């Protein structure tokens, strides 16, 4: 079965040149997804490593592509932001982009338990509600 639009929620995080790397990743993601919307960015302490603070946000978008294609595209964006395995071994994460939700399937289950993810998901829910209200309003105007 081939769907026309899969909903995806992605998580972004960076602990080096945080604001610049986040801005770069967002610009690249806007080129990939025409309808992408981002939550606010928040600062968090590193989890499971010693490093600078992380700047994190979530995003919601829709795509006709399947999860493996999207994962590959997101890895390419990480690389364009300067992410390398060598840097990761010394706890430098220039950009980490993970798919949390793909077409109602939750991925990276441990991330869903993190308080900042739970808080940012509330903002994603608000974005969804606004989009649904806009659809209803548009439908009513066409009648």
N, C-alpha and C positions, 0 to 999 in steps of 0.2 A: 504494500500500500504506500502510495506517495502522497503526502499531505502538502498542501500549498503553504501553510504557515505553522511552524513550530514555535512555541514560546520558549525563550531561554532566559535564565537569570545567571549572570556571571559575577564573580568576585574578583576585585583587583586589589593588589597590595604591593607596596614598595618600601624599602628601608634605606635607600640611598638616593640623594637628590630627589627626594620624595615628590615635591610639588612639580618639578619639571618633568619627571618620569610619568607622573599621573596625568599631567596635561598632554604629553606626547601619546600615551596609550589611549586616552579618550579621543584624541583627534584621529588616530588610526582606526579605532573602533567605529567612529562615525562614518568613516569611508566604507566600512564593511557592512554596517547595519543602518539603513536609512531612518529607522524609527527608534533608535536606541535612546533611552533616557537613563540618567544617572542619579543615584542618591547623593546626599551630601557626603563629603569625605570626612573621615574621622581618624584621629590619632589613637593608636593602640600600642601597648607594650608587646614586645616580641614573645612568642609562645614557643618554648622548647629550644631556644637559642639565645645567645648573648649578642645583641646588636643594637643599633639605633632604633628608635621608635618606627613603627610602620604607619604609613598613610593608607587607609583602606576606603573602598566604596563598593557598592553593588550597581549593577546595571540590568535593565530588562530590554529585550528586543525580540523581534520575530524574524524567522528565516525559513526559506524553503529547503535549505541544505540539511543534511543529516549530521548527527553528532560527530562522527569521525572527521568530516570535512571542517566543521567548526573548530574542533579541537586543534587540528593542524593549523588553521588560520590564526588561532589565538597564540599558539606556540611561536609562529612567525612574528607576531606583534611583540611578544616577550623578547625575542632575539633583536628586533629592531630597536627596542628600548635598552639594549646592551646587556641583557641577561645571558649569563654563561654558566655552565656546570662548574667551572673553576672558581668563579666568584661565589657560587652557592656553597662551595666547600669551606669558604671563610666567612660564611653567614652574611654575604652581601646579596640582596635580592633587589635587582634593579626594577623588575616587574614580574609579578606572579599573577596569572589570569587563569581562573578555574571556572568551569561550568558547574554551577550548583544545582540547576534545574534545567532539564531538557524535556519539553513536552510532557510535563507532569511527573517525570522520573527524577527523583532526588539523587544527586551524586555527591561525593565528598561528604559522606554522612557525618563525620566528626566535626566538620565545620559548622553544621547546622546547630550544634550544641553551644557554640560560642556566643557570648552575650552580645557582642557587637554585630554579629550576623543576624541574631534575633531582632535587634533594634532596627537595623537597616532594612530587614524584610518588612517591617511595618510601613516603612516609606515606600517600598515596592508595592505593597498592597494599596496604598493611596494612589500611586501612579496608575495601577490597574483600574481602580475605581473611577479616576478622572477620564481614562480612555473609554471606559464603558459608558459613562455619562455623555461623553462627546459623541459616541456612536448613536445613542438614543436620541440626543438632541438633533443630530444631523438627519436621522431617519424621520423624526417628527416634522422637520422643516421641509423635507421632500414630499410629504403627503399633502 
